[in-house]
Amino acid sequence: MRNKYFLQRDNTFYTKMTKNEIRASINMADPTSFLPILKDMNYPYWEDQWMNFLTRYGPEANIIGRYISLMRLKGYQGYTWADTPLIAAYQ
């Protein structure tokens, strides 16, 4: 399942859409297309981090996969979707 689905913040698989379906349905450069998915998976939107990936790899790259991997690292594990406004205020 790990190869087919992303892990949510609570370590369960997000099974509403596969990784490929998510990638195909969003525009990596348009937050309105991916924010509902991040909210659903309970990951915060850290605009600086997202834009860093977008600048580095381009809009055709798998930004959402890289971003979720980053948010699962120890330094980001305590943040959830509810922290998005707080993060935005300090960027």
N, C-alpha and C positions, 0 to 999 in steps of 0.2 A: 504494500500500500504506500510505502514511503516514496516510491518512484512515481506514483500516480497522483497523490494528493499532498497538499501542503499541511504542515502542522499548525494548529491554532495556538494561541497563547496558553491555553490550558492543557497542551500536549495531546489533544485529540485531533484526529484527522478532519480537515475541512472537506466534507464529501458532497457539498452542493454542486461543485464544479471541479473537474480535474485541473491539474497544473496547465495542461495544454489548452483547455477551454478558457481558463482565466487569462492566459497570455493572449489568446486570440480575441478575447472580448474587450480588452482594455487598450487604451492609448497611453503609453508610458509617460508621455509629455503632458497629459491632460488629467489633473487631479480628480476632476468630477467622474472620470471613468474608473478609477481604482480606489478612491476613498471609501465607497460603500463596502468593498471587499475587505479592506483593512479594518474597518469598523466591525464587520461581521466576524472577523477572525480575532478581534480584540487587540490589534497591534496599533500603536500610536502612529500618527503621521508626523514624521520629523523631516520637515521640508529641506533643511540643509543637507541631511544625509541622502535623501532621495535625489536632490539636484546634483549632489556630488557624483552619484552613480550615473545619472543621466548624462552629465558632462563628460565623464570618464569613458563610458561605454556606448553612448548614443541611444536614441529612442527605439531602435530595432532590437536592442539587447534584452536579455531577461532581467530587467531591473527589479521586478517584483520578487523574483526568487532570491536575488542577491540581498534585497532589502529585508525580506523575512529572515534570511540567514543571519544578517547583522542584528536584527531585533531579538534573536534568540541567544545572542552572546551574553555572557555574564553581566557586562556593564549596562545592558539595556533590558534585562529580564524583569525588572520591577516596574516597567512602564506599560500601561495599557492604553486603549483608545481614550479613556477618560482623561488621560494626561495630555492629550493633543493640544487643548487650548493653553495650558500652562507652558508647554514646550514652545508653541508659537509666540507666546509673549516674550520669551527670552532669546529669540533668534535675532 
